[in-house]
Amino acid sequence: MNPNQRSQRAWEIDALRGLMLVLMTLTHLPTRLTDPMGQPFGFVSAAEGFVLLSAYMAGLVYSRLALRQGVVAMERAFWRRVFKVYLAQAAILLFLFTVITAVGLRIDHGAVRNLVSYYLAQPLDGFVFGLLLLYEPALLDILPMYIFFMLLSPWVLAFGMRHGWVGVMLASAALWAGAQFGLSEWLYAQAVRWLHFPVPYGELGAFNSFAWQFLWFAGLWMGASRSAPGARSFRFPPWLLALASAIALWGLVWRHYGDNGQAPFGGDIARNLLFDKWQLGPLRIVNLVALGIVVIRFGPAVAGWLPRLRALETLGRASLPAFCAHLVAVLLVLALYGDDQLARPWWGDVLLLVGVFGWMYAVARVSQKADATPPADSLPAAPG
């Protein structure tokens, strides 16, 4: 995207972020749509798109802030954002440990008991390490990863703007490669050995941050590159566009018309790791890059044909409150109904989805009105 087009075309990014929120909600809520809507565009989930778009927006807006007001102002803006996201994470965590745990145990749904099993076994450690963002129950492991990336971003962004992004991306790629070969597990073993760290490895969150940081810093670089003087629109040679289109189509067909659904190789665990979501496997990145190239090339034209979906734009602009609202809704459904995707008839699922999306939209609208937001060029849209 050309910098001088940012103000006219910000709605496209907002709508895409809103779409990612909708897809994540559909996969997190236990309904008949959970499995069909998982990884709808190939072997890539909404989480990858959400993180990449959030990083792109952060790179675009914070780099502009650094150019206008200096690196110190940019760093302070990052810290303010991190603090706000941390408060949101802490509030959702306390909601889980109090309301959801009480309701889930009273109704005795296994879904909630499994969700907070470590907290139930070690309530003090669970509470303390949860607030320290080290204990991350399922569904509550996205915001801590985002906070971790945001804490690193001021230095990475400042370095990239001063010295170029080659070194940054090489270091990021090395970390990603290390994650594929057990870097996280090795560091955890050292923490247990030398610090007697008590939280089990499986309770540290499903996302491998050492792998996913590659996606974040790639997006940060792409966004920052749009603020550089004389920045040109992204262009791809015909051969690359053709290859990316073929890969994207291949992933889409394999995902929806193959025999194994979301597991590309069925029960072959070793080969499935090549597409693994939590480790951000290499073939998953290939599928994501191919989709990205296709969207960048053809997305603006497609957006020009489609009507603007203002509701998606609203969710995208207020994505942090909307994301938290989606977590509240999902946790309440798990506490009341459990994780059975067939717990309700079709019409019950429809009513549930209408209610949840209505709740998310209302929270987003109220948040926008309550928050005296500066112009779009001053602060980034809040990634969830």
C-alpha positions in Angstrom: 0.0 0.0 0.0 1.3 3.4 -1.0 1.7 5.8 2.0 -0.3 8.5 0.4 -3.2 6.1 0.0 -3.3 5.1 3.7 -6.1 7.5 4.7 -8.3 6.4 1.7 -7.8 2.7 2.2 -7.5 2.1 5.9 -11.0 0.6 5.9 -9.6 -2.4 3.9 -7.2 -3.3 6.7 -9.9 -2.7 9.3 -12.4 -4.9 7.4 -9.8 -7.7 7.1 -9.0 -7.5 10.8 -12.7 -7.6 11.6 -13.0 -10.7 9.3 -10.2 -12.4 11.2 -12.1 -11.7 14.5 -15.2 -13.2 13.0 -13.4 -16.4 11.9 -11.6 -16.8 15.2 -15.0 -16.5 17.0 -16.5 -19.1 14.7 -13.7 -21.6 15.5 -13.6 -20.9 19.2 -17.4 -21.2 19.8 -18.5 -24.8 20.0 -21.0 -25.0 17.2 -21.5 -27.0 14.0 -19.5 -24.3 12.2 -16.4 -24.8 14.3 -14.7 -27.4 12.1 -15.8 -26.3 8.7 -14.7 -22.7 9.4 -11.3 -23.7 10.8 -8.5 -22.8 8.3 -11.1 -21.7 5.7 -8.5 -20.5 3.1 -6.1 -23.4 3.2 -3.7 -24.6 5.9 -3.7 -21.1 7.4 -5.9 -19.9 10.3 -7.4 -16.5 11.2 -4.7 -16.2 13.9 -1.9 -15.8 11.3 -3.8 -13.2 9.4 -4.7 -11.3 12.6 -1.1 -11.2 13.9 0.3 -10.2 10.5 -2.3 -7.4 10.0 -1.8 -6.2 13.6 2.0 -6.1 13.1 1.6 -4.3 9.7 -0.5 -1.6 11.3 1.9 -1.3 14.2 4.8 -0.9 11.9 3.0 1.6 9.7 1.7 3.8 12.5 4.5 3.7 15.0 7.1 4.3 12.3 5.2 7.4 11.2 5.1 8.5 14.9 8.9 8.0 15.1 9.5 10.0 12.0 7.3 12.9 13.1 8.0 13.0 16.9 11.1 10.9 17.4 12.0 7.5 18.7 11.3 8.4 22.4 7.7 9.3 21.5 7.3 6.1 19.6 8.6 4.0 22.6 6.2 5.7 25.0 3.3 5.0 22.7 4.3 1.3 22.6 4.5 1.2 26.4 1.0 2.8 26.7 -0.3 0.2 24.4 1.3 -2.7 26.2 -0.1 -1.5 29.5 -3.6 -1.3 28.1 -3.4 -4.8 26.6 -2.0 -6.2 29.8 -4.9 -4.8 31.8 -7.3 -6.4 29.3 -5.5 -9.8 29.7 -5.5 -9.5 33.5 -9.2 -8.7 33.5 -10.1 -11.7 31.3 -7.8 -13.9 33.5 -9.6 -12.9 36.7 -13.0 -13.4 35.0 -11.9 -16.9 34.1 -10.6 -17.7 37.6 -13.7 -16.4 39.3 -17.0 -16.3 37.4 -16.2 -19.0 34.8 -14.6 -21.4 37.2 -17.5 -21.1 39.7 -20.2 -21.5 37.0 -18.3 -24.3 35.3 -17.7 -26.3 38.4 -21.2 -25.8 39.6 -22.6 -27.2 36.3 -19.7 -29.6 36.3 -18.7 -29.2 32.6 -15.4 -31.0 31.8 -14.5 -28.2 29.4 -14.0 -25.6 32.2 -12.3 -28.1 34.5 -9.8 -28.9 31.7 -9.3 -25.3 30.9 -8.3 -24.3 34.5 -6.8 -27.7 35.6 -3.5 -26.2 36.7 -5.2 -23.3 38.5 -7.5 -25.8 40.4 -4.5 -27.9 41.4 -2.2 -24.9 42.3 -4.4 -21.8 42.8 -1.7 -19.6 44.1 0.9 -20.4 41.5 -1.8 -20.3 38.8 -2.9 -16.8 39.9 0.6 -15.4 40.3 2.1 -16.9 37.1 -1.1 -16.1 35.2 -0.6 -12.4 36.1 3.0 -12.7 35.1 1.9 -14.0 31.7 3.7 -17.3 32.2 0.7 -19.5 32.9 -1.6 -19.2 29.9 -4.8 -21.2 29.8 -6.2 -22.1 26.4 -7.9 -19.2 24.6 -6.0 -16.8 26.9 -2.6 -17.3 25.2 -2.9 -14.8 22.3 -2.7 -11.5 24.2 0.4 -12.5 26.2 2.2 -13.4 23.0 1.1 -10.0 21.6 2.4 -8.2 24.7 5.8 -10.0 24.3 6.1 -8.9 20.7 5.0 -5.3 21.6 7.7 -5.1 24.3 10.4 -6.0 21.8 9.0 -3.8 19.0 10.3 -0.4 19.9 14.0 -1.5 19.8 13.4 -3.7 16.7 11.5 -0.9 14.9 14.1 1.7 15.7 17.0 -0.5 14.7 15.2 -1.4 11.4 14.5 2.2 10.5 18.1 3.2 11.2 20.1 0.2 9.9 17.7 -1.6 7.6 15.7 -4.8 8.1 18.0 -7.5 6.7 19.7 -8.2 10.0 16.4 -8.1 11.9 14.8 -10.6 9.6 17.8 -12.9 9.5 17.8 -12.9 13.3 14.1 -13.5 13.4 14.4 -16.4 10.9 17.1 -17.9 13.0 14.8 -17.8 16.1 12.0 -19.4 14.0 14.4 -22.2 12.9 15.5 -22.7 16.5 11.8 -23.1 17.5 11.4 -25.9 14.9 14.2 -27.8 16.6 13.2 -27.5 20.2 14.5 -24.1 21.4 11.4 -23.5 23.6 11.6 -26.9 25.2 15.3 -26.5 25.9 14.8 -23.1 27.5 12.0 -24.5 29.6 14.2 -27.3 30.8 16.8 -24.8 31.9 14.2 -22.8 33.8 13.0 -25.9 35.6 16.6 -27.0 36.3 18.0 -23.7 37.6 15.0 -21.7 38.7 12.6 -24.6 39.7 9.9 -23.1 37.5 6.7 -24.9 38.6 4.3 -24.4 35.7 4.1 -27.4 33.3 5.2 -26.9 29.8 1.8 -27.6 28.4 0.3 -24.7 30.5 2.6 -22.1 28.9 0.2 -21.5 26.0 -0.2 -23.3 22.7 1.6 -20.7 20.5 5.3 -21.0 20.3 6.4 -17.4 20.6 9.9 -18.1 19.2 8.2 -19.2 16.0 5.4 -16.7 15.8 7.8 -13.7 16.3 8.9 -14.2 12.7 5.4 -13.5 11.5 5.1 -10.4 13.8 8.4 -8.9 12.8 7.8 -9.6 9.1 4.5 -7.6 9.4 6.3 -4.9 11.4 8.9 -4.6 8.6 6.2 -4.5 5.9 4.3 -1.7 7.7 7.4 0.3 8.5 8.4 0.1 4.8 5.3 1.9 3.8 6.4 5.0 5.8 9.8 5.3 4.2 10.2 8.3 1.9 9.4 7.3 -1.7 8.0 3.9 -0.8 6.5 2.1 -3.7 3.6 -0.3 -3.7 4.3 -4.0 -3.4 4.9 -5.5 -6.8 5.5 -9.1 -7.8 6.9 -10.6 -11.1 4.3 -12.6 -13.1 6.1 -15.9 -12.4 5.9 -15.3 -8.6 2.2 -14.3 -8.8 1.4 -17.4 -10.9 3.3 -19.6 -8.4 1.6 -18.0 -5.4 -1.8 -18.4 -7.0 -1.2 -22.0 -7.7 0.0 -22.7 -4.1 -3.0 -20.8 -2.6 -5.5 -22.7 -4.8 -3.7 -26.0 -4.0 -4.0 -25.3 -0.2 -7.6 -24.4 -0.5 -8.6 -27.5 -2.4 -6.4 -29.8 -0.2 -8.0 -28.4 2.9 -11.6 -28.6 1.9 -11.7 -31.5 -0.6 -8.9 -33.7 0.8 -9.6 -36.8 2.9 -8.2 -35.5 6.1 -9.8 -32.1 6.7 -7.6 -29.8 8.8 -4.9 -32.4 9.3 -3.2 -32.5 5.8 -1.5 -35.9 6.4 -4.1 -37.5 8.6 -2.5 -39.4 11.4 1.1 -38.8 10.3 2.2 -36.6 13.1 5.7 -36.0 11.8 4.6 -34.8 8.4 1.7 -32.7 9.9 4.4 -30.8 11.8 5.3 -29.2 8.4 1.9 -27.5 8.6 1.7 -27.1 12.3 -0.1 -24.0 13.6 1.5 -23.7 17.0 5.0 -24.1 15.7 4.3 -22.2 12.5 5.6 -25.0 10.4 7.5 -24.3 7.1 4.8 -25.4 4.7 2.3 -23.3 6.7 4.5 -20.2 6.1 4.6 -21.1 2.4 0.8 -21.3 2.2 0.5 -18.0 4.2 3.0 -16.2 1.9 1.2 -17.4 -1.2 -2.1 -16.2 0.2 -0.5 -12.8 1.2 0.8 -12.3 -2.3 -2.6 -13.0 -3.9 -4.4 -10.7 -1.5 -1.9 -7.8 -2.0 -2.2 -8.2 -5.8 -5.9 -8.7 -6.2 -7.4 -7.6 -2.9 -7.8 -3.9 -3.8 -9.6 -4.7 -7.0 -11.9 -7.2 -5.2 -12.5 -4.7 -2.4 -13.6 -2.2 -5.1 -16.3 -4.6 -6.3 -17.7 -5.5 -2.9 -19.9 -3.3 -0.7 -18.1 -2.0 2.3 -19.1 -4.0 5.4 -19.1 -1.4 8.1 -19.7 -3.9 10.9 -16.4 -5.6 10.0 -14.6 -2.3 9.9 -16.0 -1.4 13.4 -14.7 -4.7 14.8 -11.3 -4.2 13.1 -10.9 -0.6 14.4 -11.8 -1.7 18.0 -10.3 -5.1 17.8 -8.9 -5.3 21.3 -12.3 -4.7 23.0 -14.0 -6.9 20.4 -11.5 -9.6 21.0 -12.0 -9.5 24.7 -15.8 -9.5 24.2 -15.4 -12.6 22.1 -13.4 -14.3 24.9 -16.0 -13.5 27.5 -18.7 -15.0 25.2 -16.7 -18.1 24.4 -15.9 -18.7 28.1 -19.5 -18.3 29.1 -20.7 -20.8 26.5 -18.1 -23.3 27.6 -19.2 -22.9 31.2 -22.9 -23.2 30.4 -22.9 -25.7 27.6 -19.5 -27.4 27.6 -17.5 -27.9 24.4 -20.0 -30.2 22.6 -20.5 -28.8 19.1 -23.8 -30.6 18.9 -25.2 -29.4 22.2 -27.8 -27.3 20.5 -30.0 -27.7 17.4 -29.2 -25.7 14.2 -31.5 -22.9 15.2 -29.9 -22.7 18.6 -26.5 -22.3 17.0 -27.8 -19.5 14.8 -29.3 -17.7 17.8 -26.1 -18.1 19.7 -23.9 -16.7 16.9 -26.3 -13.8 16.3 -26.1 -13.0 20.0 -22.4 -13.3 20.3 -21.6 -11.2 17.2 -24.2 -8.6 18.3 -22.4 -8.5 21.7 -19.0 -8.0 20.1 -20.3 -5.3 17.7 -22.0 -3.5 20.6 -18.8 -3.6 22.7 -16.8 -2.3 19.7 -19.2 0.6 19.1 -19.3 1.6 22.8 -15.5 1.4 23.0 -15.1 3.7 19.9 -17.5 6.2 21.4 -16.0 6.1 24.8 -12.4 6.3 23.7 -11.4 9.8 22.5 -9.2 8.4 19.8 -6.7 10.7 18.1 -6.6 10.6 14.2 -5.7 7.4 12.5 -2.1 8.5 11.9 -1.4 9.0 15.6 -2.2 5.7 17.2 -2.4 2.1 15.8 -5.6 0.2 15.6 -5.6 -2.1 18.5 -4.7 -5.7 17.6 -6.2 -8.3 19.9 
